[in-house]
Amino acid sequence: MKKRKKCFILIGIILFLIILALVLFFLNKQSTNQKALATTKSLVTLQREYEKDFKTEGYTIDDPNVILDPYHISPLTALVLFETEEEVTPTVTIEGKDDLTTYTHTFEASKIHQLPIYGLYPDQENEVRIKYEENGETIEKTITIQTDPLPDDFILPTSVTAEKDSLNNDLYFFTPSSKGYTCAYDVNGDVRWYLTNYALWDNARLENGHMLISTERLINSPYYMTGLYEIDLLGKIYVEYSLPGGYHHDYDELPNGNLLVASDNFDSGAGTVEDYVVELDRKTGNIVKTFDIKDVLPMDEGKSENWSEYDWFHNNSVWYDEKTNSITLSGRHQDAVINIDYDTKKLNWILGDPTNWSEEYQKYFFTPVGDNFEWQWSQHAAMITPEGYVFLFDNGNNKSKIESDYVKAEDSYSRGVMYKIDTDNMTIEQVWEYGKERGSEFYSPYISDVDYLGENHYIVHSGGIVYVDGKNSNQPAGLGGADRLVSDTVELLDDEAIFEIILPTNNYRVEKLSLYQEGETFQTGKAKRLGTLGKTKVTKQKIGPILGAKVIDETYESHNISWTKEEDRLVFTGQFLRETDINVILYKDLSSKIYNVPISKRPYTALCLDIFTEEENENGIVVTKYINQEGLSGNYSIYLEIDGTIYNTGEYITF
């Protein structure tokens, strides 16, 4: 009996091995019939390839290596490379039309020179002077750099007014909300810098001289980006920060160097957006602190016209104040600026009209004092000034929480406004404003910005002026449409407008920045990639082979389906009717990971950017599903299930 039992066991093992071999043969045959999905190279990868051409050896000041747009995303920049026998400190001058548009910068001493050239004019031969002392002799060389014309769809000013005696040669850096590019204009209104990749939201400069911009990749519709790039004006990426909840609207650099970022918590189960802030460790990319605004405020109080359960707060700015160790946030959909203790995460105060807020929260509101006081409505860009004032852009939507008292758009106005607050006595006084006197021509129902340049020196940017049928609109251009867009930016010194630039588009924000930053250094080398996009939630898993899958046919192709392999994720796009049941299936070793693709259009009430839209027509809605690499490893065959029918795409992806 024992021998027979051993024989049965041995036969069983042999049969198992035969079956396993057949399964592995089937899987191998299946994969050989498929082709690998090609990987789209990231900007970080491409820049390493570009840097292979950044040679200095053999080049001199008389015959330098000049590379226009070295990273292929910043066309009005160049890199001048050469070597000298002695260590010298080159001074570069980029000739402008006048003194205020001519830029000079002195670089650190070296024998090997990689000189970033910023501020070239488009479509012309630019003169660039390089000067230094070597062996007691003054060496001066003028090189000519020819640039390409601006793209056909570039937005140029319709009006520029400049009191040049009151201005310096800083540039005005804009980020777009609709058509346009992230770009910089000088005091003459000439374009002196722009990026060709989508760089959205804020564009401020960090303490180290680099700029921080959004990545060009979406993590979720309509405008939540995967994270942030730390770049210089050449477009060189030094660090890419990725966040599981992505990035939108605003960030702030903390005194410890970390980043405070407006993000989302898509995995919370709450089904809300723009009510989450994170602190990102600059060294590791890890999230070290979170602020969930749902833990601070009630979601259903103080509603503005644009309130929705999905986007109840709509945080559009983040500001840390070191003096009070607090953060200030701007909730457009509650007409409320709030301040939170950074350590305890407790609510300190609420700035706004207390109408329609419960008795429990009335103690957090201020009582107005003084003359000519007005509350703010649907505000943006709230900050705390060095004087301790609250400075913000008051969009002015409706000017009431009571519908019967709403002010029409054509009778409204927007303004930059500054409030003095007394947190001991909970009083508030309006101490400065600009824009009310401009009336409806300055009315921007969404986006916009204010900047503090110094005492009595400010920028007020009404970036979202919208006209429909010749009248002011109360809706963002991406929601209500538009037949005319205007962006009006004013720089004020001692209450006098010293600069104004008007553009026929909508722009999110404006920063006034120098072209070169003292202490900034250019370096080649591999960019750091910090943080993570997180693990994409699997809807369900199945064990066993996929049987009866169809090959691609006309029905499949009618949905305009595309698959893109990025370096850290799979991107699926297609167009479907709302009721369609769609699942992406990744199949490996008799196991299927199934990811459902929701087919719905979000109830957007504040589409701050209309660059990305969820298109819908008689063929349905264009939808996208992102499946992140984290948690996946190896080769996965790609299948798509449409209303119960499974298609074999004939492709596989390698993570």
C-alpha positions in Angstrom: 0.0 0.0 0.0 2.8 2.4 0.9 4.5 1.7 -2.4 1.2 2.3 -4.3 0.6 5.5 -2.4 4.1 6.7 -3.3 3.5 5.8 -6.9 0.2 7.8 -7.0 2.0 10.8 -5.4 4.8 10.5 -8.0 2.3 10.3 -10.8 0.5 13.3 -9.4 3.7 15.4 -9.2 4.5 14.4 -12.8 1.1 15.4 -14.0 1.3 18.7 -12.1 4.6 19.4 -13.7 3.3 18.6 -17.2 0.3 20.8 -16.7 2.5 23.6 -15.3 4.8 23.2 -18.4 1.8 23.4 -20.7 0.5 26.5 -18.9 3.9 28.2 -19.1 4.2 27.2 -22.8 0.7 28.7 -23.4 1.6 31.9 -21.6 4.9 32.2 -23.4 3.2 31.6 -26.8 0.6 34.2 -25.9 3.3 36.8 -25.1 5.2 36.1 -28.2 2.1 36.8 -30.3 2.0 40.3 -28.7 4.2 43.3 -29.1 5.6 45.4 -26.4 4.1 48.8 -25.8 6.8 51.3 -26.5 7.8 53.7 -23.7 7.4 57.4 -24.1 10.5 59.1 -22.8 10.1 61.6 -20.0 11.6 65.1 -20.1 14.0 63.9 -17.3 15.2 61.1 -19.6 15.4 63.2 -22.7 17.5 65.9 -21.0 20.2 63.4 -20.2 20.4 62.6 -24.0 20.6 66.3 -24.8 23.4 66.9 -22.4 25.7 64.6 -24.4 26.1 67.6 -26.8 27.2 70.0 -24.0 30.9 69.8 -24.8 33.4 72.4 -23.8 36.7 70.7 -24.7 38.3 72.3 -27.8 36.0 75.3 -27.7 37.3 78.8 -26.9 35.8 82.2 -26.5 36.6 82.9 -30.2 34.8 79.7 -31.3 32.4 78.7 -28.6 29.9 75.9 -28.6 26.5 77.7 -28.8 23.4 75.6 -28.3 20.0 77.2 -28.8 17.2 75.9 -26.6 19.5 73.2 -25.1 16.6 71.3 -23.4 14.2 71.7 -26.2 11.4 73.4 -24.1 12.8 76.9 -23.7 13.3 78.5 -27.1 14.5 81.9 -26.0 17.5 80.6 -24.1 20.9 79.2 -25.1 24.0 77.6 -23.6 27.4 79.0 -24.5 30.3 76.6 -23.7 34.0 77.1 -23.9 37.2 76.8 -21.9 39.9 79.3 -20.8 43.5 78.7 -19.7 43.0 80.6 -16.4 40.1 80.8 -14.0 38.0 83.8 -15.1 34.7 85.3 -14.1 32.7 86.0 -17.3 30.1 88.7 -17.4 27.4 88.2 -20.0 25.2 91.0 -21.4 22.1 90.3 -23.5 21.4 93.4 -25.5 17.9 94.8 -25.3 16.1 97.7 -26.8 17.0 100.0 -23.9 18.6 99.9 -20.5 15.6 98.3 -18.8 15.5 95.5 -21.2 19.3 94.8 -21.3 20.4 92.0 -18.9 23.8 91.5 -17.4 25.0 88.7 -15.2 28.5 87.7 -13.8 29.2 84.0 -13.4 31.5 82.2 -10.9 35.2 81.8 -11.7 36.1 78.7 -13.6 38.2 77.4 -16.5 35.3 75.4 -17.9 32.3 77.6 -18.8 28.7 76.6 -19.3 26.9 79.9 -19.5 23.1 80.0 -19.6 21.8 82.8 -21.8 18.4 84.0 -20.9 16.1 86.7 -22.3 16.7 86.4 -26.1 14.2 88.0 -28.4 12.3 85.8 -30.8 12.8 85.8 -34.5 16.0 87.9 -34.6 19.7 87.9 -34.3 20.5 88.6 -30.7 23.7 90.1 -29.6 25.3 88.6 -26.5 28.6 90.1 -25.1 30.9 88.0 -23.0 33.6 89.8 -21.1 36.3 88.8 -18.6 39.9 89.5 -17.4 42.6 87.0 -18.2 46.3 87.4 -17.6 45.8 91.1 -17.1 44.0 91.5 -20.4 40.4 92.4 -21.0 38.8 89.8 -23.3 35.5 90.8 -24.9 33.6 88.8 -27.5 30.2 89.4 -29.1 28.3 86.4 -30.4 25.1 86.4 -32.4 22.3 84.0 -31.6 19.5 83.6 -34.2 16.1 82.6 -32.6 13.0 81.2 -34.2 9.7 83.0 -34.5 7.1 82.6 -31.8 4.5 79.9 -32.4 1.5 81.1 -34.4 -0.8 80.8 -31.4 1.4 82.9 -29.1 -0.5 85.6 -27.2 0.9 89.1 -27.5 -0.2 92.2 -25.5 -2.8 94.6 -26.8 -1.7 97.3 -24.6 1.4 98.1 -22.5 1.9 101.2 -20.3 5.1 101.7 -18.4 6.5 104.5 -16.2 10.0 103.5 -16.8 11.6 105.9 -14.3 9.8 103.9 -11.6 10.6 100.4 -12.9 13.5 98.0 -12.8 14.3 95.4 -15.4 12.5 92.4 -13.8 10.1 90.5 -16.0 6.5 89.6 -15.6 6.1 85.8 -15.6 2.6 84.5 -16.6 1.0 81.1 -16.4 -1.9 80.5 -18.7 -5.5 79.6 -17.9 -6.7 79.1 -21.5 -4.8 79.6 -24.7 -1.1 80.5 -24.2 2.2 79.6 -22.8 4.0 80.0 -19.5 6.1 83.0 -20.5 7.7 86.3 -19.5 7.3 89.8 -20.9 9.7 92.7 -20.3 8.6 96.3 -19.5 8.1 96.9 -23.3 5.8 94.0 -23.5 8.3 91.9 -25.6 8.4 88.2 -25.0 11.8 87.3 -23.5 11.2 83.7 -22.3 8.6 80.9 -22.6 8.2 77.2 -22.2 6.7 74.9 -24.8 5.6 72.2 -22.4 2.5 72.7 -20.2 3.6 74.4 -17.0 0.6 75.5 -15.1 -0.5 77.0 -11.8 2.0 79.0 -9.8 5.5 79.7 -11.1 7.4 81.3 -8.2 11.1 81.2 -7.6 12.7 79.1 -4.8 15.4 80.3 -2.4 18.0 78.4 -4.4 17.1 80.5 -7.5 15.3 77.7 -9.3 11.7 78.0 -10.5 9.0 75.5 -9.4 6.4 74.7 -12.0 3.8 71.9 -12.5 4.7 68.8 -14.5 3.0 68.6 -17.9 1.2 65.3 -17.0 -2.3 64.9 -15.6 -3.0 62.6 -12.6 -6.7 63.3 -12.7 -9.1 65.4 -14.7 -9.7 68.2 -15.3 -6.3 69.8 -14.2 -4.7 67.9 -11.4 -1.0 67.4 -12.3 1.3 64.6 -11.2 3.5 67.0 -9.3 6.2 69.6 -9.7 9.5 70.3 -11.5 12.3 72.2 -10.0 13.9 73.9 -13.1 16.0 76.8 -14.2 15.0 79.0 -17.1 16.9 76.8 -19.6 14.2 74.2 -18.8 16.8 72.0 -17.1 14.9 69.8 -14.5 16.8 69.3 -11.3 14.1 67.5 -9.3 10.8 66.0 -10.2 8.4 65.7 -7.2 5.5 63.2 -7.6 2.5 63.2 -5.3 -0.3 60.5 -4.9 -2.9 63.3 -4.9 -1.1 65.4 -7.5 -0.8 69.2 -7.4 -3.1 72.0 -8.2 -3.3 75.8 -7.8 -0.5 76.7 -5.4 2.5 75.8 -3.2 4.7 77.6 -0.7 8.3 77.0 0.3 8.6 76.6 4.1 11.5 78.0 6.2 12.9 74.4 6.5 13.0 74.1 2.7 10.1 71.7 2.5 7.1 72.4 0.2 3.5 73.0 1.3 1.4 71.8 -1.6 -2.3 72.1 -2.5 -3.1 68.5 -3.3 -6.0 66.0 -3.2 -6.8 62.7 -1.4 -8.4 60.7 -4.2 -8.3 57.5 -2.0 -10.1 58.9 1.0 -13.5 57.6 -0.1 -15.0 61.0 0.5 -15.4 61.8 -3.2 -14.2 65.4 -2.8 -11.4 67.5 -4.3 -9.3 70.6 -3.5 -9.6 70.2 0.3 -6.3 68.6 1.1 -2.8 70.1 1.7 0.5 68.3 2.2 4.0 69.0 3.4 6.5 67.5 1.0 10.0 66.7 2.3 12.4 68.2 -0.3 15.1 65.7 0.4 13.1 62.5 0.1 9.8 63.4 -1.6 7.9 61.8 1.3 4.7 63.4 2.6 5.5 64.3 6.2 2.3 66.2 7.2 -1.2 66.5 5.9 -4.1 68.9 6.4 -7.6 67.7 5.6 -9.9 70.7 5.5 -12.9 68.4 6.1 -11.5 68.0 9.6 -11.5 71.8 10.1 -14.7 73.1 8.5 -18.2 71.9 7.9 -18.7 71.1 4.2 -22.3 72.4 3.9 -22.0 75.9 5.4 -21.3 79.3 4.0 -22.0 78.1 0.4 -21.3 80.3 -2.5 -23.1 80.0 -5.9 -20.4 77.6 -7.1 -20.5 75.2 -4.1 -20.9 71.5 -4.8 -20.5 68.4 -2.8 -17.6 67.3 -5.0 -15.8 70.7 -4.8 -17.2 72.2 -1.6 -14.1 74.3 -0.5 -12.0 74.8 -3.7 -8.7 75.7 -2.1 -6.8 77.9 -4.5 -3.9 79.3 -2.4 -1.5 78.1 0.3 0.5 80.5 2.5 2.7 79.8 5.5 3.3 82.6 8.0 6.4 82.0 10.2 5.5 84.7 12.8 2.3 82.9 13.8 3.3 79.4 12.7 0.1 79.1 10.7 -1.2 78.4 7.2 -3.7 80.5 5.3 -5.9 78.9 2.7 -8.5 80.3 0.3 -11.8 78.5 -0.1 -13.5 80.0 -3.2 -16.7 78.0 -2.8 -17.3 79.2 0.8 -16.1 82.8 0.2 -13.8 82.1 3.1 -10.1 82.6 3.8 -9.1 80.4 6.8 -6.1 80.3 9.0 -5.0 77.0 10.7 -2.4 76.4 13.4 0.5 74.5 11.8 1.2 72.2 14.7 -2.3 71.5 16.1 -4.2 71.8 12.8 -6.9 73.7 14.7 -8.8 76.5 13.1 -7.7 80.0 14.2 -10.0 82.3 12.2 -12.2 82.7 9.2 -12.2 85.8 7.0 -15.4 86.4 5.1 -19.1 87.1 5.3 -20.5 85.0 8.2 -23.9 84.7 6.5 -25.2 81.1 6.4 -22.7 79.8 8.9 -23.9 78.1 12.0 -23.6 79.6 15.5 -20.8 77.2 16.3 -18.5 78.9 13.8 -19.5 82.5 14.4 -16.7 82.9 17.0 -14.1 82.4 14.2 -15.3 85.4 12.2 -14.2 89.0 12.4 -16.3 92.1 13.1 -15.7 94.9 10.6 -14.5 98.3 11.9 -13.7 101.6 10.1 -15.1 103.1 6.9 -15.6 101.7 3.4 -15.4 98.1 4.4 -16.4 95.3 2.1 -16.1 91.5 2.4 -14.4 89.5 -0.4 -16.1 87.0 -2.6 -14.7 83.9 -4.4 -11.3 85.2 -3.6 -7.8 84.0 -4.8 -4.2 84.2 -3.8 -4.5 85.0 -0.1 -1.3 85.8 1.7 0.0 87.4 4.9 2.1 90.5 4.3 5.2 91.4 6.4 3.0 93.9 8.3 0.6 91.0 9.2 -2.2 92.2 6.8 -4.2 89.7 4.8 -3.8 90.5 1.1 -5.9 88.8 -1.5 -7.6 89.2 -4.9 -11.4 89.7 -4.3 -13.0 88.4 -7.5 -16.3 89.8 -6.3 -18.7 87.2 -7.6 -22.3 88.1 -6.7 -21.2 90.1 -3.6 -23.7 88.2 -1.5 -24.7 84.8 -0.3 -28.4 85.6 -0.7 -29.4 84.9 -4.3 -32.0 87.7 -4.4 -29.2 90.2 -3.6 -26.8 89.0 -6.2 -25.0 91.7 -8.2 -24.8 91.0 -12.0 -21.5 90.6 -13.7 -21.9 93.7 -15.8 -22.4 95.7 -12.6 -19.7 94.1 -10.6 -15.9 94.7 -10.0 -12.9 92.8 -8.8 -10.1 94.3 -6.7 -6.9 93.7 -4.8 -7.7 94.3 -1.1 -5.7 94.3 2.1 -7.2 93.8 5.5 -5.8 94.5 9.0 -6.9 91.9 11.4 -6.9 91.9 15.2 -7.0 88.3 16.4 -7.3 89.3 20.1 -10.5 91.4 19.6 -11.5 89.6 16.4 -12.0 92.8 14.5 -11.1 93.6 10.8 -10.4 96.8 9.0 -10.0 97.4 5.3 -6.7 99.3 4.8 -6.2 99.3 1.0 -7.8 98.4 -2.3 -7.4 98.7 -6.0 -9.8 97.8 -8.8 -13.2 99.0 -7.5 -12.7 102.2 -9.4 -12.2 100.3 -12.6 -15.7 98.9 -12.6 -16.8 95.9 -14.7 -13.9 96.2 -17.1 -11.7 94.9 -14.3 -14.1 92.1 -13.2 -12.7 88.6 -13.2 -15.0 85.9 -12.0 -12.3 83.4 -11.5 -8.5 82.8 -11.1 -6.3 86.0 -10.7 -3.6 87.1 -8.3 -2.0 89.7 -6.1 1.7 90.0 -5.3 3.5 92.0 -2.5 6.7 93.6 -3.9 7.4 95.8 -1.0 5.7 98.4 1.3 3.1 100.2 -0.9 4.3 98.3 -3.9 2.0 95.6 -5.3 0.8 93.8 -8.3 -2.9 93.3 -8.9 -3.7 90.8 -11.7 -7.2 90.5 -13.0 -6.5 87.4 -15.1 -10.0 86.0 -15.9 -12.0 88.7 -17.5 -14.7 87.0 -19.7 -17.2 88.4 -22.2 -20.1 86.5 -23.7 -22.2 88.3 -26.3 -20.3 91.5 -25.5 -21.3 91.4 -21.8 -19.3 90.5 -18.7 -19.7 86.9 -17.7 -20.0 85.5 -14.2 -18.6 82.1 -15.3 -15.1 80.8 -16.1 -14.3 80.7 -19.8 -14.1 76.9 -19.7 -17.7 76.6 -18.3 -19.7 79.4 -19.9 -17.7 79.9 -23.1 -16.5 83.3 -24.2 -16.3 85.5 -27.3 -13.6 87.7 -25.7 -11.0 87.1 -23.0 -8.9 89.7 -21.2 -6.0 89.6 -18.7 -5.2 92.9 -17.1 -2.1 93.2 -14.8 -1.3 96.4 -13.0 1.8 97.2 -10.9 1.2 99.9 -8.3 3.7 102.0 -6.3 2.4 104.4 -3.7 -1.1 104.1 -5.3 0.1 105.0 -8.7 -0.1 102.6 -11.6 3.5 102.4 -12.9 3.0 99.4 -15.3 0.0 97.8 -17.0 -0.1 95.0 -19.5 -3.3 93.8 -21.1 -3.5 90.5 -23.0 -6.3 89.0 -25.1 -6.5 85.8 -23.0 -7.0 84.6 -19.5 -3.9 84.0 -17.3 -3.9 82.2 -13.9 -1.1 84.0 -12.1 1.7 86.6 -12.5 5.1 86.7 -10.7 7.6 89.6 -11.1 11.0 88.1 -11.1 14.6 88.9 -12.1 15.9 87.1 -15.2 19.1 85.9 -13.4 19.2 85.1 -9.7 22.3 85.8 -7.6 23.8 82.5 -6.4 22.0 80.4 -9.0 24.2 77.8 -10.7 23.7 75.7 -13.7 24.6 72.0 -13.5 24.3 69.1 -15.8 23.5 65.6 -14.6 20.7 63.3 -13.8 17.6 64.9 -12.2 16.4 63.5 -8.9 12.9 61.8 -9.0 11.4 62.0 -5.6 8.0 61.0 -4.2 5.5 58.6 -5.8 2.2 58.6 -7.7 1.1 55.8 -5.4 -0.5 52.4 -6.1 -3.5 52.4 -8.4 -6.5 50.7 -6.7 -7.4 47.4 -8.3 -11.2 47.1 -8.7 -11.0 43.3 -8.5 -8.7 40.3 -9.3 -9.4 37.0 -11.0 -7.4 33.8 -11.3 -7.4 31.7 -14.4 -6.8 32.2 -18.1 -8.7 34.8 -20.2 -10.8 32.7 -22.6 -12.7 33.9 -25.6 -11.1 37.3 -26.0 -11.8 39.0 -29.3 -9.3 40.6 -31.6 -9.6 44.3 -32.3 -12.5 45.0 -34.6 -14.5 48.0 -35.8 -16.5 48.3 -32.5 -13.2 48.5 -30.6 -11.7 51.0 -33.1 -14.9 53.2 -33.0 -14.0 54.3 -29.5 -10.7 56.1 -30.5 -8.7 54.0 -28.0 -5.1 54.7 -27.3 -2.5 53.2 -25.0 0.6 55.1 -23.8 3.4 53.6 -21.8 5.1 56.4 -19.7 8.1 55.5 -17.6 6.1 55.1 -14.5 2.5 54.3 -15.6 0.1 53.1 -18.3 -2.3 55.6 -19.8 -5.5 54.5 -21.4 -7.8 56.9 -23.3 -11.0 56.3 -25.2 -14.5 57.8 -25.9 -17.6 56.1 -24.6 -21.2 56.7 -23.8 -22.0 57.3 -20.1 -23.7 54.0 -19.5 -20.8 51.9 -20.9 -19.0 49.5 -18.5 -15.2 49.7 -19.2 -12.4 47.7 -17.5 -8.7 47.7 -18.2 -7.3 44.2 -17.6 -3.6 43.6 -17.0 -3.0 39.8 -17.3 0.1 37.9 -16.0 0.7 34.3 -15.0 -3.0 33.3 -14.9 -3.9 36.3 -12.8 -5.9 39.4 -14.0 -5.8 42.8 -12.4 -9.0 44.6 -13.3 -9.3 48.4 -13.2 -12.7 50.0 -13.8 -12.8 53.1 -15.9 -15.6 55.5 -14.6 -17.6 57.1 -17.4 -18.9 60.3 -16.0 -18.5 64.1 -16.3 -17.7 65.8 -13.0 -20.0 68.7 -11.9 -17.4 71.4 -12.3 -18.3 74.8 -11.1 -14.9 76.4 -11.2 -12.9 75.2 -14.2 -9.8 77.3 -13.5 -8.0 76.0 -16.5 -9.7 75.0 -19.8 -6.6 73.7 -21.4 -7.6 70.1 -20.5 -11.3 69.3 -21.0 -13.5 66.2 -20.8 -14.8 66.3 -24.3 -18.3 65.0 -24.9 -20.4 64.7 -28.2 -22.7 62.2 -29.7 -20.0 59.5 -29.4 -19.7 60.0 -25.7 -17.1 61.3 -23.3 -13.3 61.2 -23.7 -12.1 59.4 -20.6 -8.6 58.6 -19.3 -7.4 55.9 -16.9 -3.9 56.1 -15.3 -2.4 52.9 -13.9 0.7 53.6 -11.9 3.8 51.3 -11.9 3.9 51.0 -8.1 2.9 47.5 -7.0 3.4 46.1 -10.6 6.4 44.1 -11.9 7.1 42.2 -15.0 5.2 41.7 -18.3 1.4 42.2 -18.4 -0.8 41.5 -21.4 -3.2 44.3 -22.0 -6.9 43.5 -22.4 -9.9 45.8 -22.5 -13.4 44.9 -21.5 -16.3 46.9 -23.1 -19.8 45.9 -21.8 -18.7 42.4 -21.1 -16.8 41.8 -24.3 -13.1 41.3 -23.7 -10.6 42.4 -26.4 -7.0 41.3 -26.7 -5.1 44.4 -27.7 -2.2 42.4 -29.0 0.2 44.4 -26.8 1.9 43.9 -23.4 3.5 46.3 -21.0 6.7 45.9 -19.0 7.0 47.4 -15.6 
